[in-house]
């Protein structure tokens, strides 16, 4: 099992852009959060399949901690 952190960014024109930081170039889009998550899963699966076909190492985020910090402007 692989673990991936994904970033969903709400777009001004609507929908969500999805980025998988540990898989460079793994980007997708969804009209809403549910669709964006489904598209991310599909994009990750295809990315991993391509890495396997090339015999490359498959990165994953299972040992990565992530925090969000909120800072007030100075």
N, C-alpha and C positions, 0 to 999 in steps of 0.2 A: 504494500500500500504506500502510495506517495501522498505527501501533504503539500499544498500550495496556498500561499497567500495571494489574494487577488485584490486589485484596486478598481473600484467602480467610480467613475467620475461623471456626474450629471452634466449633460451638455446643454448649452443655452437654447439650442433648437429642439431639444427634447431627446429622450433616450439616454443611454449610458454607454460610455466607452469603457472597455475592460482591458486592464493590463496585468500580466503575470510577471512580476519583476525578476523572479529567478529563472525565467525562460525568455531570454532576449528575443524581441520581435513577436512574442506571443500576444497578439492584440485581437480584440473582437468588439462587438457592439450588440446591444439589445434595446428594444423599444421601452422596456420596463425592467425592474430589478429581476424578476423571475426569468424573463427571457435572457437577460444579460448573464445570469448565473448558468443557465442551460448552455448558452453559447460558449461561456468560459470552459465548462466541462468538456465540451466537444473539441474546442481549440487545444486544450491541454492534452487530451487523448491523442489527437492527431500529431501534436508536437512530439510527444513521447514515442509514438509509433515511428516517426521519422528518425529520432535519435537511435532507437533500437535497430532500425534498418541499416543505419550507418555504423553501428557498433560503438556509439559514443556513450559516455557516462551520462546518466540521467540525474540531474540535480533535483533536490527537493528541499522543502522548508521545515522538515520535521524537527530539526534542532535549532530553529530560529525563533527567537522571541520578538514580539513586536508590541510597541507601546505607542500611544498617541499622547502628545503633550500639547496643552493649550497654554499659550503665553500671551500676556497682555502687552500691547504696544508700549514702548518706553515713552 
